[in-house]
């Protein structure tokens, strides 16, 4: 699935199953909540926090997909073509960071 197809699929789902988009502020809050769930898993799986009984059924891929879903909702609501945005962002990073990381002693 391309990013464009994902944006179209989310839009279709929202307008049929979801009824309508939550407003942009609500979706921003939901996005932060979903990112927090990813952070919780990362802290337990890759960090120093220990698992709790309630953490046993969580899925990192599913939580990352939740983040992507809400981000796509916000892009759709605000008229952003994520393919175009990502392409422009990668071009910017390629110019700005052409030597930055290569010259970073901390990365060696």
N, C-alpha and C positions, 0 to 999 in steps of 0.2 A: 504494500500500500504506500503510495506516495504521500507527501505532506498534504498536497492539494486534495487527494482522495480522502485523507483523514479529516480534513476540514469539512468536506462535503458530507461525509458519513456522520460526523458529530452533529452537523446542522440538521440533517434529516432525522436523526435520533431525537434531538431536542424538540423538534417541531412535531413529532409524532408521539413518541413515548414520553418524553419529558414535558410535553405541552408547550412550554415556552422557556426562554433563557431566564435565569435569575438575573437581577440587575448587576451591573459591572462591579459595584462595591461588594455585593454579596459574593460574587464569584471570586473576587480578589481575596476575600477572607477565607473562602473555601480552599483556594489555591494554597494559602499559607498553612492551613490545617493539613492539607495533603502533603506538603513539603515537610511539615513537622513529623508526619507519620513515617516518611522515608528516613528522616534524620534519626528517629527513634530506633528503627531497624538497624541503620548503619552503626549507631553507637553501641548496640548490643552485639551485632555480628562481627564488626571490624574494629570496634573501639573497646573500651575498658569496662563498660557497663555490663552487668549480668542480666541474663534473661529472667523474666517473670513468667508465671504460669499463663498470664493473658497474652504473652508474646508468642506462644507456641504455634498459633494458627496464622500468623501474619506471613504475607508473601511480598518480598521486595519487588519482583516484577509487576505484581498487581498494583502495589502502591505507586510505583513509578508511572504506570499506565494511568492511574487516577490523576497524577500531577499533569501528565500530558493532555488528558481529556479536558481538564479545567482550563489549562493554558490555551488549548484550541478554542474552547468556548469564548474566552476573552478576546482572542484574535478575531474570531467571527463577529463578535459583537462590536468590535471597534474598527472593522473593515481592514484588518491587516492580513496580507497574503504572507503566510509564514515561510513559504518557499523563497519568495523574493527577499524577505527580511533576513533569512538565514544566509542566502547568497551574498547579500550586501555586507552582513556582519563578518562573514568569512573573508571577504575581500579586504575589509578594513583591518582585521586582525593580521592578515598575511602581509600587509604593508607595515603596519605599526609594529608588529612583533617579529619582523623578518630576522633580526639578530638578537633580540632581547633574551630569549630563552637559551639560545646557543651560548651567549656570553654570561649566563648566570652561573656563577661558581657553585651555588647551592644545589644545582641540578646535576652536578658531576659526581 
